[in-house]
Amino acid sequence: MKASSRFLFPLYLLIAWAPLEGRAVSLVSWDFTGIPAAAAALENAAQPHPLLDSTLASAAAGLTSTPMDHKGLVYSTAVAPGGVGTSIAGELNIKNFDTGTLGINDNYVFFTLTANAGKTLTIDSIAIDLWRNGTGAPNGIAFDVSVDGGAFQPYGSLVVVNELGGGVYMPITFTQSITGATTVEIRFTPRNAGAGSTGNLHINRFSVEGTVVPGIPEAPFAITDIIVDSFNNTVRLSWNSEPGDAIRYSIFHTRDLVAPRGSWVEANDSIPSAGMETTYLLQGAELPQPLSGDLFFIVVRNQ
């Protein structure tokens, strides 16, 4: 005869663990290492679309990034002091930002960050490492952003770089707080600030720091049901969960509630979310046998 009972064992309430959400992290950090050296014959040829695939953004959990692309930019293969034909791998070597030489950023590099459903983005800073190759390169380093489809506005203050790098990258960080955003399009838009604007810039780092802010869940993260089948030695757990194909949960148990977390037994570390509620049947080697006495459970949302 099968015997079942609800809440037969003491219950340790769930704690959500999402370490990359709710605190400042690298939202994206673009990987330039796969960019090949450009042949001299590509001088002034159009740059490819996109410049970098979205997989190279190293996007933080809770957001997605479009590929890094551009409007109107062309190759430069010049690397001082060698001149044309001495391009190196692992960097963007780009020019043609101001086609009218009026000091207006006609062309630019761009990508868009989008928070996952139920979350928002906070942006704290945008950083870039670059060097100017010759007086023809723009010296007014700047970014523009559009928040949730709004008009583009300057991000932070214009940084004037008069130095010619000669192969030495200069780290530049722009700071300005953007909060509560669902989408943010970021454009790298260098201006003519007293120097030329058609010459080339060398770039090998581009990153955005900020926070993925979790939304308020419709229900608290907690176990909603536990059914013990002592005849078949199984336990069925249900809990409020977050929808998403990439969301996974782990279940741990212990007989000693005051034992350190690291000593708890891991029953399963890759349970996919089933939507707003997830149910999982623990059985066999996932449980101590036989089922008797106190047993405490915790479910953790994986990183």
N, C-alpha and C positions, 0 to 999 in steps of 0.2 A: 504494500500500500504506500503510495507516494504521500509524503508529508511536506507541505509548503507553508511558509510563514513570511510575513512582511516585517521588516525591521527587527529580525531576530537578533542580529548582531549590533552592537553599538556603532554609531555612525560618526565619522570624522568629517565635518563639513568641508566642502571643496574650496580650494583657493585658486583663483586664476593666476597663471604665471605667463606673462607675455613680456619678456625682458627687453624686446626692441621697440615696444610701444609705450608711450607716455613719458619718455625721457629723451633728452637730446642725443641724437646719433647721426652718423653719416647717412643722409637720405639717398644720395647717389655719389659714387666716386668712379668716374669714367676711366676705363683701362685703355691706354694708348699704345701699349706695348706691341700690338699686332699690326700697327700701321707700317707698311713697307717704305723703304727709301724710294723716292720718286726719281725716275730717269730724267736726264736733262731735256729730253724731247717733250716732256710734259709741261715745261715752263709756259705759264699763262693758259693752260688747258683747264677746262671746268673740273672742279672737284667732284668726286662721286656722290651719289645720293643712295643711302645716307652716308654721312661721314663715319658713324659708328653704329653698330646694331644695338638694340635695347638690352641685349644680354650682357653687354659690356658696361652697363651702368652700375652694376652691383647694387641694385635697388634694395632698400631696407624692406623688412616685412611690413605689410600693411599698405603698400603703394605700388604703382606701376609707373614705368617711364617709357615714353616713346623713344625711337632711335634719335641719336644726335644728327641733325641735318643742317643745311645751310641754304641761304638765298644768295646766288650770284657770285660766290667766291671761286677763286681759281688757284691752281697750284703755283707755288714758288719752289724752285729747286735750289735756291741760293742759300748757302751757309758761309758766313764770313769765317776766315778770309778767303776761302777757296772760290767763291762766286758760283755761277750757274753750274749745275751738274754735280754738286757735292752735298745733296740732300742726305739726311740721315734718317734711319728708321726710328719708330717709337715716338713720333711727335706729329702734330699738325703743323704744316708750313704753308700758311694761307695768306692771301692778299686780295685786293680789290674791294675793300670795304666801302669806299666813297668814290663811286664812279664819276660823280660830277665835280669832284674836288671842291665842294662847297662846305666841307666840314660836317655834313649830315650823313648819318650812318645809313646809306642806301641798302647795304648788304650786311648779313649777320649770320651767326651760328645760333641754333635754337633746339630746344626739346621741351617736353611737357611732362610734369609729374601729376599723377592722379591718385587720390586716396581711395582705398578700397571702400566698398559700401559700408556705411555706418561709421566711418572714420573721417577725420579732418587732418590737415597738415599745418604745422607751424614751421616757418623757415626763419632761422636765426642768422645765417651767413652763407655767402657764396665765395668760393676761393678759386683762384686760377694761378698757374705758374707759367710765365712767358718771358720772352725777350724780343726786343725790337731789333730788326736787322736793317740798319741804315736810316738815314733821315727821312726817307720816303714812307716809313712805317708810321701809322697813327700813334700819337702819344697820349691821347685821352682815353684811358681804359675805363669801360663802363658796361653796365648791364641794365636792361629794361625787363620788366615783368608785367604779366597780365594775370590777375587773380579772378578765377571763376568767369572767364570770358570778358572781363572788363577792359577798359582802355589801358594801353601800355603806359607804365610810369617808370621813371628812373629808380633803380634799386641802389640805395646808399648814395654816396657822393662820388663824383668823377675823380679818378686818380690820374694825375699827370705824371708820366714817366718819360723823362727827357734822356735818360741814359740809353746808350746802345749796348745791348747785352753781350755781343761777341761770343755767344754760346753759353752764357751764364743765365740760368732761368731766375726770374724775380718772382717770389711768392707775393701775391696781392689778395687780401681778404676784404670783402665788402660786408657790412653788417647793417641789418634793418629787420625789424620784427614783422612778420606776416603771420596772422593767426586765423584759425577757423576756415581755412581754404579747402575746397574740394579739388580744384585743379589750379596749377600754377605753370604758365608758360614762361620759360626763361630764355632771354635772348642776350648773347654776347655782342655788344654794339659799340665798338671803339669809335671815338670821335677824333676829328682833327682839332687838337687843342694847341695849335701853334706849330704843328709839324705836318708833313704830308699824310695822306690817308690812303694811298694806293699801294704802298710798300708792304712788305710781308712781316708777319708775326709768327714766332715759333711757340707752340703751346704743348706742354706735356702733362699738365694736371688740371682737372676741372672737377670740383666737388661742391656739394650742397649739404649744409648741416641744419638739423632741425629736429622735429618731433612728429611722430605719427600718434595722433590723439585718438584713443578708442572712443567710440560712441557709447551712449548709455544703453545697455542691453534692455530688451523688453522684459526679461526676467533675470533675477540674480543667478550667478554661476553657482549652482548647488545641486546636490543629488536630490532627485525628485521621487525616486522609487527604488526599493531594494527587495528582491524576492529570493528567498533561500529555499532550495529544494534539497533537503537533507537526505532524501532517498537516492537521488542521482548525483549528489555532491556537486551541485552547481549554485552559482549566485548570479542573478540578473540585476545589473545596475542600470539606472536611467538618470540622465542629468541634462540640465539646460545647456545648450551648446551654441556655438557660433557657426552659421552656414558658411560653406566655402570648400571647394574641391581640395585645397591645399591644407586645410585645417586638420590637425591630428591631435589625439589625446593619449595620455598614458595613465594606467591604473597601478597603484601601489597598495600593499596591505601590510599590516603588522598585528601582532598580538599584544604588543606593549606600546601604549599610546604615548608614553613619555620617552620612548627610544628616539635617538637622533634620526633625522629624516634619511640620512645616507644608509641606515641599516634596514629601512623598509624594503620589502620584497617587491620587485617589479614584476607584475603579472603580464602586462602587454604594453609596448611603447609606441605603437603605431595604429591607433584606432581612428579611422576616418570619421569626420563629422557627418551625421545624417540629417543635418539641418538645424532647426531650432531646438530639437531634442534628439539625443543619441542614446541608444540602448545597447548594452554589450553583455553577452553571456560568458561568465568566467567558468571554466571547467577544467578537469584533469589536472595537469601539472601547473596550471595557473593558480591553484588554490592549495592550501595545506590540507592533507588528508589524514584522518577523517575530519569533517567539519564539526568542530565542537568548541565550546568556550567562547571567549571574546575574540572578535576579529574586526579591525578597524580599516576603513578604506579611504583613499584620497585619489582624486582624479586631477591631472595636471594638463593644461593646454600646452602643447609643445611649442618651442620657439619657431 
